[in-house]
Each structure stands twice: as C-alpha cells, then as structure tokens.
Amino acid sequence: MPSVADFVERSAVEKLAKPSDVRLGEAIATQGGVELTEFGPLKVLAKVGGVEASPTRRTVMLESTPAGLRWSCTCTRHTDHFCKHCVATALVTWEKAPKRRR
C-alpha cells in the first residue's frame, strides 16, 4: 500500500485544497506550526497551529488506506475539506519522508 507521503506531493495537495488553504498551510508550515506526534508510513498525526497564521492549535490525521488518502482535522466536521491545517501537515510530511530512489 502507498505511504501517506506518496499522496501528499505538492501537485496532489494543490488538487485537494483550495488555493487560499494552500497559501495559509504554507505559512503555518513555514512558521513552524506543525508538530508531528505520530509519523509512520501509513498514518501521520500532528498538532497544528500556535503561530501567527493559525493561532489556535488543531489536531490533524492523514492516513493511507486501500481507497487512497483519508484525512481529518478538528477545525471542521466536513470530511471532504482539505483545510489549511491538513495542507501544513501534508507539506511537512512530504518534506520529512524518506525519498524513494528511482
């Protein structure tokens, strides 16, 4: 099964999220607002926020499933919304994941 990192390449994130959420997620990640609390190939949990771009801290989960990427964030109950917190987590996950050699 693909890892979470396989699903969060920059181009994939831009398709999942609204442009405004991509911009805000980038700001959160750049400001150091992502603390990975669990970092595995199939599941990533993070505390996100506590920075200027997102003062309130939220909990994000990204998970690889047979059906693809599944996510949740405590900022919304809309399961189809890939919010700024999910974007920030995805960007940090992609950055920290071991890169595959081709």
PyMOL commands that set and color helices and strands:
alter all, ss='L'
color gray80, all
select helices_A, chain A and resi 4-7+10-16+19-30+84-96
alter helices_A, ss='H'
color red, helices_A
select strands_A, chain A and resi 34-39+43-48+58-65+68-73
alter strands_A, ss='S'
color yellow, strands_A
deselect
rebuild
show_as cartoon
